[in-house]
């Protein structure tokens, strides 16, 4: 539940300022030597989406995941999963 709440908070940050969110994720990933941080973030977020109980949180996650796609071309392999989640939220 705590991870799902954290994902919701990060989703709000992503929706408010995608460039700032992307810069922070890139800085943290380079400090931790983690390549493709956006892809790892989106994958983990999709895994956590089952823990989100309220439809409002699920809708926020769907919108934020869709916003995350254009920030990094490496996340394109996740398009199918993200679209499936978005359609499931509707």
C-alpha positions in Angstrom: 0.0 0.0 0.0 2.8 2.4 0.8 4.4 1.8 -2.6 1.1 2.4 -4.3 0.7 5.7 -2.4 4.3 6.7 -3.4 3.4 5.9 -7.0 0.4 8.2 -6.7 2.6 11.0 -5.4 5.2 10.5 -8.2 2.3 10.4 -10.7 1.1 13.8 -9.5 4.7 15.2 -9.8 4.9 13.8 -13.3 1.7 15.4 -14.4 2.5 18.8 -12.8 6.0 19.0 -14.5 7.1 16.3 -16.9 10.4 17.9 -17.7 11.3 18.3 -14.0 10.3 14.8 -13.3 12.3 13.5 -16.2 15.4 15.5 -15.0 15.1 14.1 -11.5 14.7 10.5 -12.7 17.7 10.9 -15.0 19.9 12.5 -12.3 19.0 9.8 -9.8 19.5 7.0 -12.4 23.0 8.3 -13.3 23.9 8.6 -9.7 22.8 5.0 -9.1 24.3 3.8 -12.4 20.8 2.5 -13.5 20.3 2.7 -17.3 16.8 3.2 -18.7 15.4 4.5 -15.5 12.1 5.6 -17.1 11.5 2.1 -18.3 12.2 0.6 -14.9 10.0 3.1 -13.3 7.1 2.5 -15.7 7.5 -1.3 -15.4 7.4 -1.2 -11.6 4.5 1.2 -11.7 2.5 -1.2 -13.9 3.2 -3.9 -11.3 2.0 -1.7 -8.5 -1.2 -0.7 -10.3 -2.9 -3.8 -9.0 -2.4 -2.5 -5.5 -4.2 0.7 -6.2 -7.7 0.3 -4.8 -9.4 3.5 -5.6 -10.5 4.2 -9.1 -9.3 7.8 -8.8 -5.7 6.6 -8.1 -6.0 4.1 -11.0 -7.1 6.9 -13.3 -4.3 9.2 -12.1 -1.8 6.3 -12.7 -3.2 5.7 -16.3 -2.9 9.4 -17.2 0.6 9.7 -15.7 1.8 6.5 -17.4 0.6 7.9 -20.7 2.5 11.1 -20.0 5.6 9.1 -19.3 5.8 7.5 -22.7 7.1 10.5 -24.7 9.8 11.3 -22.2 12.0 8.3 -23.2 11.9 6.3 -26.4 13.2 3.3 -24.5 9.8 3.0 -22.9 8.0 2.2 -26.2 8.1 -1.6 -25.6 5.7 -0.9 -22.7 3.1 0.7 -24.8 0.9 -2.4 -25.0 0.9 -2.9 -21.2 0.3 0.8 -20.6 -2.6 1.0 -23.1 -4.1 -2.2 -21.6 -4.0 -0.6 -18.2 -5.5 2.6 -19.5 -8.4 0.8 -21.2 -9.0 -1.3 -18.1 -9.3 1.9 -16.0 -12.0 3.2 -18.3 
